[in-house]
């Protein structure tokens, strides 16, 4: 074992560097995922928009669907 490997300060510095590198990797991954989510949200299609509205206001969506069903049923 070399003197550097048994030096507590050196070991602490190595551990600190490893934690810093891991933190940077996690932050880069988080940023990448956040960018992908934001890009996906910007390119939402009509069906995705309808799904989001339904989740935000389920009773209102049910009322609209019921009314639309009545209108289509009366036309036939």
JOGICOR-V193724 format. One record per residue. N is the residue number from 1. RES is the residue in one small letter. SS is DSSP state (A for helix, B for strand, O for the rest). PHI is phi in radians with two decimals (* if undefined). OMEGA is omega in radians with two decimals (none if undefined). Layout:
BEGIN
n-><N;N>
res-><RES;RES>
ss-><SS;SS>
phi-><PHI;PHI>
omega-><OMEGA;OMEGA>
END
This chain:
BEGIN
n-><1;2;3;4;5;6;7;8;9;10;11;12;13;14;15;16;17;18;19;20;21;22;23;24;25;26;27;28;29;30;31;32;33;34;35;36;37;38;39;40;41;42;43;44;45;46;47;48;49;50;51;52;53;54;55;56;57;58;59;60;61;62;63;64;65;66;67;68;69;70;71;72;73;74;75;76>
res-><x;x;x;x;x;x;x;x;x;x;x;x;x;x;x;x;x;x;x;x;x;x;x;x;x;x;x;x;x;x;x;x;x;x;x;x;x;x;x;x;x;x;x;x;x;x;x;x;x;x;x;x;x;x;x;x;x;x;x;x;x;x;x;x;x;x;x;x;x;x;x;x;x;x;x;x>
ss-><O;O;A;A;A;A;O;A;A;A;A;A;A;A;A;A;A;A;A;A;A;A;A;A;A;A;A;A;A;A;A;A;A;A;A;A;A;A;A;A;A;A;O;O;O;A;A;A;A;A;A;A;A;A;A;A;O;A;A;A;A;A;A;A;A;A;A;A;A;A;A;A;A;A;A;O>
phi-><*;-1.41;-1.08;-1.21;-1.24;-1.69;-1.32;-1.03;-1.14;-1.12;-1.13;-1.13;-1.09;-1.11;-1.14;-1.08;-1.11;-1.13;-1.15;-1.09;-1.12;-1.13;-1.10;-1.12;-1.15;-1.13;-1.12;-1.11;-1.15;-1.07;-1.10;-1.12;-1.16;-1.09;-1.10;-1.11;-1.12;-1.11;-1.14;-1.15;-1.16;-1.26;-1.80;-1.22;-1.52;-1.09;-1.13;-1.09;-1.12;-1.10;-1.07;-1.13;-1.11;-1.11;-1.22;-1.34;-2.42;-1.12;-1.20;-1.10;-1.14;-1.12;-1.12;-1.13;-1.11;-1.10;-1.11;-1.11;-1.10;-1.10;-1.10;-1.21;-1.20;-1.26;-1.26;-1.59>
omega-><-3.14;-3.13;-3.14;-3.10;-3.11;3.13;-3.10;3.14;3.13;3.12;3.11;3.11;3.12;3.12;3.11;3.11;3.14;3.11;3.12;3.12;3.12;3.12;3.11;3.12;3.12;3.13;3.12;3.11;3.11;3.12;3.13;3.13;3.13;3.10;3.14;3.11;3.14;3.12;3.14;-3.13;3.12;-3.08;-3.13;3.11;-3.11;-3.13;3.10;3.10;3.11;3.10;-3.14;3.11;3.14;3.12;-3.11;-3.09;-3.06;-3.14;3.08;3.11;3.10;3.12;3.11;-3.14;3.12;3.13;3.11;3.09;3.10;-3.13;3.14;-3.12;-3.12;-3.13;-3.08;none>
END
